[in-house]
Amino acid sequence: MDSSTPSPLLPNETFLVYRFALVATESEPATQKIAKVGEFNSAEAALDLARDHAVALAATHTSAVVSGAKAGAAENSVRIVPSEWGYDVKRDYRTLARFWVYSRAA
């Protein structure tokens, strides 16, 4: 395409932030729960919110691990793993929650 050819209009997009997590109750086995936590006009704003939620959840779990720390506390480290479209909060091999950005045409 040269500069005299107009570029095609890109469709407007909405970026949704979802939280995926396993939730267990005393009477039921763990089931996946999905909750929408935000909706934005830019991917950057959506990813910022996803990161903020991941950091807050990791901090909550980290303080719980520290307050109940035992000899194997280093094995219970909580970490945030970034991906192309969001963040996973993990403890050891388990994913505690995933904050994922989904785009759709507005």
N, C-alpha and C positions, 0 to 999 in steps of 0.2 A: 504494500500500500504506500502510495506517495502522500505528500502533505496536502495535496489538493483533494484527495478522497476523504470524505468525512468518515470518522470512525463510527462503527455501529454503537448504538446506545446499549449500555449494560443494564440489565434488569436491576431494579432496587432489591436489596436483600435485607432480611432481618436475621439477626444472629441470636439464637436462644441458648441459654446455659441451663443444662440439666445436671442434677446430682443423681448418680446411680449408687445404691448401697444395699447391702444385705442387712435385713432387720429380722431379729429373732424375738419371739415372745416366749413366755413360759409354756403356753398351751399350743404353740405352733412351731414348726421348724423354720429355719431362716428362709425368707423369701426376698426377692429383689424388689426394692421400692424405687420409683423414679419420681423426682420432683423438679418442676421448673423453678429455677431460682432467679432468672432474669431474662430480659429481652432488650436488644440493642440494635442500633442502626450501623454500628461498626464492629468489625471483628476484634479490633484492639480493645474496645471497651468490654466486650464479652469475655475475652481472655483475661483481662485485668480482674473482673469479678470472679471468674473461675479460680484464678490464682489466690485471690484474697480468701475465698472460701476454703481452699485447700490448706493454706497457711493456718487459718483459724482452727480447722479440724486437727491438723497435725499438732498444733500447740496444745490443744485440749488433751489429745492422746499422750503427748510427750510428758505433760505434767502429771497425768495419771500414772504413767510408767515410773516417773521419778519418785512420786510419793509412795508408790508401792514397790520400790526397787528391791531386788534381791541379788544374789550372787550372779545370776545370768542376765542382768539388766541390759548389758551391751547387746545381747541377742534380740532384745525387744525394741530395737531402734525404729523410730517412725521416720519415714522419708517421703518426700514429694518427688514424683517422677513425671517430668514434663513430656508431653507428646505433641504431635502436630496440631491437634485440636482440643487440647485440654491438659488436665493434670490428674494423676492418680496419687492417692495417699495410701502408702503401704506400711505394714508392720511385718517384718520378716518376709515371708513369701505370700502373705495374705493382702489382698486389696481391701482396704477399709471403705473407701469410697472413690468414685471417679466423677470429676467435674468436666463435662464434655460440652463443647460448643458445636451447635448444629446450625447450618445456614439453610434458609429457604427463601424463595422469591416473595417479596412483600406484596 
